[in-house]
Amino acid sequence: MAGQEQDHGDQGTSTCRIDISMSTNLSEQNLSSLTNLTLLSIQSNRLTSASLAHLSALPNLTDLYISHNAIDSLEPLSSSHSLHIIDVSSNPITSLRGLETHKEIEEVWASNCQLGSFEEVEEVLADKSDLTTVYFEGNPLQLRQPVLYRNKVKLALPNIKQIDASKSSW
Amino acid sequence: MPHFNENEEDQKSLPRDKNGWDGKLRLEPKQDGEDQDTKSPPDTDEEEVGDVSREEHAADPSNGNVPAKRAKIEVVTEHPGDILPADEDLLADVDSTETDLDVTHARLKSVAALDLQRFTQLRRLCFRQNELKRIHFPESWESARTLKELDLYDNEIEHFDFLDQFSELTSLDLSFNRIKHIRRLEHMRKLKEVFFVQNKIVEIKGLEQLTELTSLELGANRIREIENLDTLVNLRELWLGKNKITEIKVRLLVV
């Protein structure tokens, strides 16, 4: 098995991904030995979106904290077990695509990103019945129309309990 | 003289107040060599076991003149009027059947004067926010077999080779110290939670045998890779914030 360990060169990440896609057994012998891991915090590091695909090997992951990294897409998360909490604040993401499949999501923390479309927020999150809290402050969504912002989020997500740091004021 | 006390090896590049004081309390260097223990060792990896044997000998209660020497080391001499009680008094009123000891923020540089030997059934021991570099626990200490929680948060520890006798620990907090390498924890098979926040750890290593771990805190270190965690099958929480990690690596189980 050790012979199949990925190299550490520039191609390390892609080699790794190929290994996983080509062999389920291989991936199951790796990170999936952490079958009890529910919380993973890698905030303030240097992660890119490619890494997120590997999280599908964690069958019980519910709380993922990856704020302050260099992640520009959440799409690799679409194959992961449904998260309950994701903190992706301060990353250069322009879209929430990748969270559609996370049916059990309760909190989405995405302040200071590059999100600009209320339509997309609605498409990705409106059907999530457990969703109570969203943070979108500091996104083009909020910066472009600071006065209308809260009402627009509320229109997109009628059942939401908390928008940013305040619970009421509607 | 452009620098204050420049012959003190640990003085360089520390922030100081207008009197040139860096906020640290030390013994005046002139007292014929007795102050050696209070100086920092050089910040190198080679300094592994260092002066353990000498200090462990000093901590032996059968060595009659030691407590007096220790007490003197704790006395503040740089700021008259700022004199602290010697640390040998700190636990004098505590019953030896106590199970929970807490000496937080007491400017402790050594525990030798605390007479820890007489506490035989400790379950929790806390020396948060002190100035400990090494801790010279009593040899074959009865409490080493009962201690579950050890909290050394915010001290000056580089190497924790003084923990060898504690095999029953379930919780260990070494956050805010000066640790570069995780070594000599293998015997603590019952550990459930470990905290190494804000140290200088460069790699995740040396935890492979701690299979009971449920929570591992390694935030604010110098870690570049997520590795050597495969055997920690009971891990529920993994905290790696504020490091230098570039990818979530899938490592093969190396057995």
Chai-1 contact restraints between the chains, C-beta under 6 A:
chainA,res_idxA,chainB,res_idxB,connection_type,confidence,min_distance_angstrom,max_distance_angstrom,comment,restraint_id
A,M1,B,L252,contact,1.0,0.0,6.0,A-B,restraint_1
A,E5,B,L252,contact,1.0,0.0,6.0,A-B,restraint_2
A,T13,B,E247,contact,1.0,0.0,6.0,A-B,restraint_3
A,C16,B,V250,contact,1.0,0.0,6.0,A-B,restraint_4
A,Q29,B,L253,contact,1.0,0.0,6.0,A-B,restraint_5
A,N30,B,V250,contact,1.0,0.0,6.0,A-B,restraint_6
A,L31,B,V250,contact,1.0,0.0,6.0,A-B,restraint_7
A,S33,B,D230,contact,1.0,0.0,6.0,A-B,restraint_8
A,S33,B,V233,contact,1.0,0.0,6.0,A-B,restraint_9
A,L34,B,L235,contact,1.0,0.0,6.0,A-B,restraint_10
A,N36,B,N234,contact,1.0,0.0,6.0,A-B,restraint_11
A,N36,B,R236,contact,1.0,0.0,6.0,A-B,restraint_12
A,L37,B,L235,contact,1.0,0.0,6.0,A-B,restraint_13
A,T38,B,R236,contact,1.0,0.0,6.0,A-B,restraint_14
A,L39,B,E237,contact,1.0,0.0,6.0,A-B,restraint_15
A,L40,B,L238,contact,1.0,0.0,6.0,A-B,restraint_16
A,S41,B,W239,contact,1.0,0.0,6.0,A-B,restraint_17
A,S41,B,G241,contact,1.0,0.0,6.0,A-B,restraint_18
A,I42,B,L240,contact,1.0,0.0,6.0,A-B,restraint_19
A,I42,B,I245,contact,1.0,0.0,6.0,A-B,restraint_20
A,Q43,B,G241,contact,1.0,0.0,6.0,A-B,restraint_21
A,S44,B,G241,contact,1.0,0.0,6.0,A-B,restraint_22
A,S44,B,K242,contact,1.0,0.0,6.0,A-B,restraint_23
A,N45,B,N243,contact,1.0,0.0,6.0,A-B,restraint_24
A,N45,B,I245,contact,1.0,0.0,6.0,A-B,restraint_25
A,R46,B,T246,contact,1.0,0.0,6.0,A-B,restraint_26
A,S51,B,E247,contact,1.0,0.0,6.0,A-B,restraint_27
A,S51,B,I248,contact,1.0,0.0,6.0,A-B,restraint_28
A,H54,B,I248,contact,1.0,0.0,6.0,A-B,restraint_29
A,H54,B,V250,contact,1.0,0.0,6.0,A-B,restraint_30
